[in-house]
């Protein structure tokens, strides 16, 4: 009911087409008036990274993961690691450095450190937390980045080829795929949940196949880097997005008035939190 009221009064906008579609699917409601307005992104004023011949070697690939350690990102990290394992198994002369920027709750960090670690020619390094002002210098050292959401924009904006990987829980691990950022529909959705809702994102591939592309044709590193940066500039520049958000706000006729507060009362919230703590123990 709330979604319908927001929609009919021009008050509802979503950060991605996926979220809109999934809400319609999950709540069995049509939202024809709701708009899709991506998150605004502050794009650094820098030149795209150039890939000289030394960085186009076929025997070394430097890959960066950027993103928190959490229940809907850990499976994608593991899926990327698995793809890189398969890559070095196939290419006997290839060495891969897989560095991870990120942090999270202890149980999620333990989960990743247990399964994602150095194995032969696949070297894994944990970089932990890096502050935003330091990110550009770090990101520029890599050949390929893997991320989801705004983390993918951070990498793509640097002119680094970026694989936008699906977000997913462990239950749908097998369905996790990815695509090059410049091929991603605007809004940075997740193909896993798009499929659940009965839709399909074109261009999603096994992550290993995406890595194979640049192994077979290293010149794509520079080409895809330029395309990914242009994609971020064209679709997420805050100077283009903010006017859309302001228009959505000012054109809305919605007012909460005497509407019910859609939240459990304090006592019930306290009981639920307490029960969760007990169950975790």
C-alpha positions as CSV (number, residue, x, y, z in Angstrom):
1,X,0.0,0.0,0.0
2,X,2.8,2.4,0.8
3,X,4.6,1.7,-2.5
4,X,1.3,2.4,-4.4
5,X,0.8,5.7,-2.6
6,X,4.4,6.7,-3.2
7,X,4.1,5.8,-6.9
8,X,0.8,7.6,-7.6
9,X,2.0,10.8,-6.0
10,X,5.4,10.9,-7.8
11,X,7.3,10.3,-4.6
12,X,9.1,7.0,-5.5
13,X,12.4,6.6,-7.2
14,X,14.8,3.8,-7.3
15,X,18.6,3.6,-7.6
16,X,18.5,0.9,-10.2
17,X,16.1,-0.8,-12.6
18,X,16.6,-4.0,-10.8
19,X,15.4,-2.7,-7.4
20,X,12.2,-1.3,-9.1
21,X,11.6,-4.6,-10.9
22,X,12.3,-6.7,-7.8
23,X,9.9,-4.6,-5.6
24,X,7.2,-5.1,-8.2
25,X,7.9,-8.8,-8.3
26,X,8.3,-9.3,-4.5
27,X,5.2,-7.2,-3.4
28,X,3.2,-8.1,-6.5
29,X,2.5,-4.4,-7.3
30,X,2.9,-2.3,-10.4
31,X,4.8,1.0,-10.1
32,X,4.4,2.7,-13.5
33,X,5.2,6.2,-12.3
34,X,8.3,5.4,-10.3
35,X,11.6,6.6,-11.9
36,X,15.0,5.0,-11.9
37,X,17.7,7.6,-10.9
38,X,21.2,6.2,-10.2
39,X,23.3,7.3,-7.2
40,X,25.3,10.5,-8.0
41,X,29.0,9.9,-8.1
42,X,31.8,12.4,-7.7
43,X,34.1,11.6,-10.6
44,X,37.8,12.5,-10.0
45,X,39.4,14.9,-12.4
46,X,42.2,12.6,-13.7
47,X,43.5,11.2,-16.9
48,X,42.5,7.6,-17.5
49,X,45.3,5.1,-16.7
50,X,47.5,4.2,-19.7
51,X,48.6,0.6,-20.1
52,X,52.1,0.4,-21.5
53,X,53.6,-2.7,-23.1
54,X,55.1,-3.8,-19.7
55,X,51.6,-4.1,-18.3
56,X,50.3,-6.0,-21.2
57,X,52.3,-9.1,-20.4
58,X,50.5,-12.3,-20.9
59,X,52.2,-14.0,-18.0
60,X,51.1,-11.6,-15.2
61,X,47.6,-10.3,-14.2
62,X,47.0,-8.0,-11.3
63,X,43.5,-8.1,-10.0
64,X,41.8,-5.9,-7.3
65,X,38.7,-6.6,-5.3
66,X,37.1,-3.5,-3.8
67,X,34.2,-3.9,-1.3
68,X,33.1,-4.8,2.2
69,X,33.1,-8.3,3.6
70,X,29.4,-9.1,4.1
71,X,26.9,-11.8,3.5
72,X,25.9,-10.6,0.0
73,X,29.5,-9.8,-1.2
74,X,31.5,-12.7,0.2
75,X,30.0,-15.2,-2.2
76,X,31.0,-13.0,-5.1
77,X,34.5,-12.7,-3.8
78,X,34.7,-16.4,-3.6
79,X,33.3,-16.8,-7.1
80,X,36.0,-14.4,-8.4
81,X,38.7,-16.4,-6.6
82,X,37.4,-19.6,-8.0
83,X,37.5,-18.1,-11.5
84,X,41.1,-17.0,-11.0
85,X,42.0,-20.5,-9.8
86,X,40.6,-22.0,-13.0
87,X,42.5,-19.4,-15.0
88,X,45.9,-20.3,-13.6
89,X,45.1,-24.0,-13.9
90,X,44.5,-23.5,-17.6
91,X,47.4,-21.1,-18.3
92,X,50.5,-22.8,-16.9
93,X,52.8,-19.8,-17.3
94,X,50.3,-17.2,-15.9
95,X,50.8,-15.6,-12.4
96,X,47.9,-13.8,-10.8
97,X,48.0,-11.3,-7.9
98,X,44.6,-11.0,-6.3
99,X,44.5,-8.1,-3.8
100,X,41.5,-7.4,-1.6
101,X,40.5,-4.0,-0.2
102,X,37.8,-4.3,2.3
103,X,36.8,-5.1,5.9
104,X,33.7,-6.2,7.7
105,X,32.3,-8.0,10.8
106,X,34.6,-10.6,12.2
107,X,32.6,-13.6,11.0
108,X,32.6,-12.4,7.4
109,X,36.3,-11.6,7.5
110,X,37.0,-15.1,8.9
111,X,34.8,-16.6,6.2
112,X,36.8,-15.0,3.4
113,X,40.3,-15.5,4.9
114,X,39.5,-19.2,5.3
115,X,38.6,-19.8,1.7
116,X,40.5,-17.1,-0.3
117,X,44.2,-17.5,0.2
118,X,47.4,-17.9,-1.7
119,X,47.6,-21.1,-3.8
120,X,50.6,-21.6,-6.1
121,X,50.7,-19.0,-8.9
122,X,47.6,-17.3,-7.5
123,X,48.9,-14.9,-4.8
124,X,46.3,-13.3,-2.5
125,X,47.0,-10.3,-0.3
126,X,44.6,-8.5,2.1
127,X,45.0,-4.7,2.0
128,X,42.3,-4.0,4.6
129,X,40.7,-0.6,4.9
130,X,42.0,2.2,2.6
131,X,40.6,5.7,2.9
132,X,38.9,7.2,-0.1
133,X,41.5,9.9,-0.8
134,X,44.1,7.1,-1.1
135,X,42.1,4.9,-3.3
136,X,43.0,6.4,-6.7
137,X,46.7,5.8,-6.2
138,X,46.1,2.2,-5.2
139,X,43.6,1.4,-7.8
140,X,45.8,2.7,-10.6
141,X,48.3,-0.1,-9.9
142,X,46.0,-2.9,-11.2
143,X,45.1,-4.4,-14.5
144,X,41.5,-5.3,-13.7
145,X,39.1,-4.5,-10.9
146,X,36.2,-6.6,-9.6
147,X,33.4,-5.0,-7.5
148,X,29.8,-4.2,-7.3
149,X,27.7,-1.1,-6.8
150,X,29.6,2.2,-6.2
151,X,32.8,0.3,-5.6
152,X,32.8,-0.6,-9.3
153,X,32.4,3.1,-10.1
154,X,35.5,4.0,-8.1
155,X,37.5,1.5,-10.2
156,X,36.0,2.4,-13.5
157,X,36.4,6.1,-13.0
158,X,40.1,5.5,-12.8
159,X,40.2,4.0,-16.3
160,X,40.8,0.5,-15.0
161,X,38.8,-2.3,-16.8
162,X,36.1,-3.3,-14.3
163,X,34.1,-6.5,-13.9
164,X,30.8,-5.7,-12.2
165,X,30.0,-8.9,-10.4
166,X,26.5,-9.9,-9.2
167,X,25.6,-9.5,-5.5
168,X,24.2,-12.7,-4.1
169,X,23.8,-14.8,-1.0
170,X,25.3,-18.3,-0.6
171,X,22.1,-20.0,-1.6
172,X,22.4,-18.6,-5.2
173,X,26.3,-19.0,-5.4
174,X,26.1,-21.0,-8.7
175,X,24.1,-18.2,-10.4
176,X,26.7,-15.5,-9.7
177,X,28.1,-14.0,-12.9
178,X,29.6,-10.7,-14.1
179,X,29.9,-8.3,-17.0
180,X,32.2,-5.5,-18.0
181,X,31.1,-2.3,-16.4
182,X,30.5,-0.5,-19.7
183,X,28.0,-3.3,-20.6
184,X,26.0,-3.0,-17.4
185,X,22.5,-1.5,-17.5
186,X,22.5,1.8,-15.7
187,X,21.7,1.4,-12.0
188,X,24.2,-1.4,-11.2
189,X,21.7,-4.1,-10.6
190,X,22.3,-7.8,-9.8
191,X,21.6,-10.4,-12.4
192,X,20.9,-13.1,-9.8
193,X,17.9,-11.3,-8.4
194,X,16.9,-10.0,-11.8
195,X,16.6,-13.6,-12.9
196,X,14.5,-14.5,-9.8
197,X,12.2,-11.6,-10.7
198,X,11.8,-13.1,-14.2
199,X,14.1,-10.7,-16.1
200,X,17.5,-11.1,-17.7
201,X,20.5,-8.9,-18.0
202,X,22.3,-9.4,-21.3
203,X,26.0,-9.8,-21.4
204,X,26.4,-11.6,-18.1
205,X,29.1,-14.2,-18.3
206,X,31.1,-16.7,-16.2
207,X,33.7,-14.5,-14.6
208,X,36.5,-16.7,-15.9
209,X,35.4,-16.0,-19.5
210,X,35.7,-12.2,-18.8
211,X,39.3,-12.7,-17.6
212,X,40.0,-15.0,-20.6
213,X,39.1,-12.1,-22.9
214,X,42.0,-9.9,-21.8
215,X,44.4,-12.8,-21.6
216,X,43.7,-13.6,-25.2
217,X,43.8,-9.9,-26.2
218,X,45.8,-7.7,-23.7
219,X,45.1,-4.6,-25.8
220,X,41.6,-4.7,-24.5
221,X,42.9,-3.6,-21.1
222,X,43.3,0.0,-22.4
223,X,40.2,-0.1,-24.6
224,X,37.9,-1.4,-21.8
225,X,39.4,1.0,-19.3
226,X,38.5,4.0,-21.5
227,X,35.0,2.6,-22.0
228,X,34.4,2.0,-18.3
229,X,35.5,5.5,-17.4
230,X,33.3,7.0,-20.1
231,X,30.4,4.9,-18.8
232,X,30.8,6.3,-15.3
233,X,31.0,9.9,-16.6
234,X,28.0,9.5,-18.9
235,X,25.7,7.8,-16.4
236,X,26.7,8.7,-12.9
237,X,28.2,12.2,-12.9
238,X,26.7,14.0,-9.9
239,X,26.2,17.1,-12.0
240,X,23.8,15.1,-14.2
241,X,22.1,13.1,-11.5
242,X,21.5,15.7,-8.8
243,X,19.0,17.7,-11.0
244,X,17.0,14.5,-11.5
245,X,16.9,13.9,-7.7
246,X,15.8,17.5,-7.1
247,X,13.1,17.3,-9.7
248,X,11.8,14.0,-8.2
249,X,11.7,15.8,-4.8
250,X,10.0,19.0,-6.0
251,X,7.5,17.3,-8.3
252,X,6.2,14.9,-5.6
253,X,2.7,15.5,-4.2
254,X,3.2,13.0,-1.4
255,X,2.7,14.0,2.3
256,X,2.7,11.5,5.1
257,X,-0.1,13.2,6.9
258,X,-1.8,10.8,9.3
259,X,-0.3,7.7,7.7
260,X,0.6,4.8,9.9
261,X,4.3,4.6,10.9
262,X,5.7,1.5,9.1
263,X,7.8,0.2,12.0
264,X,7.5,-2.2,14.9
265,X,6.9,-0.6,18.3
266,X,10.0,-0.1,20.5
267,X,9.2,-3.1,22.9
268,X,8.8,-5.5,20.0
269,X,12.0,-4.3,18.4
270,X,13.8,-4.8,21.7
271,X,12.4,-8.4,22.1
272,X,13.5,-9.2,18.5
273,X,17.0,-7.9,19.0
274,X,17.4,-9.8,22.3
275,X,16.1,-13.0,20.7
276,X,18.7,-12.6,17.8
277,X,21.6,-12.2,20.3
278,X,20.5,-15.3,22.2
279,X,20.2,-17.4,19.0
280,X,23.6,-16.3,17.8
281,X,25.2,-17.7,21.0
